[in-house]
Amino acid sequence: MTKKNLIIVILLLLVVDLMAAGWYTARRIEASGRSQNLFDQRDSTEYIAMADTMTTASQADLFDKPQHNTYYFTAKNPAVQGDETSYYTSTKHVKVRWPLKVNGNDDLVELNKELIKKAFGNSQRSMKDARYTFLNTPSFNKPVGEEYRTLVKAPRVFPVYGNVSQVIVYPYMTSQRLLVMEIDKVEYNGSTTVENSSFVHYDRMKQRLLSRLDILVADVDKENKLLKVINKKIDQLNKGRGESNQLQHALNVPAEVRCGKNGIVFLYKHGSIANDPIDIQIDYDQLKPFLTTDFEQMLENNEGYWLYKNENMKPEPLNAVAVSTPKPKVPAADVKPRSYNGYKKSYKGYKKNYRGYKKQNGGDANDESSVKPKQTSSKKYSGAKRRSGYRGYSGKRRSSRRRR
């Protein structure tokens, strides 16, 4: 075979391969039912960006170990002269379980930025810097200027004067396509405790944030219809609540939402429809007219929902101390020693001595559980020498019975 004929054969084989690949692709598109107009395609640069960020296989997400940091502050001078309970105090807690890798990706700049913004309210680049900035800034119920100092131990939290601010960040839910991070903020301002929660949604496959506009359609008419759906759900919930515990109708659709396996939870803050924060869940079947096309497709191709266990990511107790009159001290002469069966308990003259003990089973000589006294022969007493009685003032042992 000549060189020219060999080249022709190779070209023919390439043409056959290309035709077979085109036929296979066409059959896959036809079978999936997702064919589209060839002239209605996305920009090629967008596909390149998607190819760089999307991962074909789902990998388990990796989070840092739970961390708890606390700072204590107190004013240098009491608000009321001579009243030791009137010092303004500030306690700041931060608990985080921070993401390190999401679906195998450790370049989480966008996710970290959003978590820092919602959790700490600053624009630091790293979580540690953002946490330190938050912890190092005390929150007093009344401005004290620079007249404060840090404490090593937790101060007593008194009403009016004590402030306790807490920020907790942890993963709430994950699935093949979606990661949901939760940020809880709890603040005691000296009289009431206010709790608020916010959520960050992250597309694990495309490695990008999902805002509220990526989940719900931004349309005034549809939002009004969605508000009616929410209020209808509130009416259903009120049927199971007492007359004094009725929920008010919502005036708007809240900005904060949390996506789950079965539906979307709309979070109403403290005082909006009730005295406490209230979560209203609407199932996806009722939300179809209000979801964006991209998010609806994500739900159709999503599976593997998992709720994280976060037993340690709970708010710390306030340790509030009620002001009360101290108990009067009892004079030392009036204090009676503890006694057992009429005898005063005393350990004087006794001393622990482990000499004569021996190791057993390779135990530690200093461990009481691993040693026992050496075996000794027991003394035998005759009936003549064994008398029950007590010692008199003379120190001699007297029998409680007369000898016959």
Secondary structure, 3 states (H helix, E strand, C coil): CCHHHHHHHHHHHHHHHHHHHHHHHHHHHHHHCCCCCCCCCCCHHHHHHHHHHCCCCCCCCEECCCEEEEEEEEECCCCCCCCCCCCCEEEEEEEECCEEEECCECCCHHHHHHHHHHHHCCCCCCHHHHHHHHHCCCCCCCCCCCCEEEECCCCCECCCCEEEEEEEEEEEEECCCEEEEEEEEEEECCCCEEEEEEEEEEECCCCEEECHHHHECCCHHHHHHHHHHHHHHHHHHHCCCCHHHCCCCCCCCCCCEEECCCEEEEEECCCCCCCCCEEEEEEHHHHHHHECHHHHHHHHCCCCCEECCCCCCCCCCCCECCCCCCCCCCCHHHCCCCEECCEECCCCCCCCCCCCEEECCCCCCCCHHHEEECCCCCCCCCCCCCCCEEECCCCCEEECCCCC
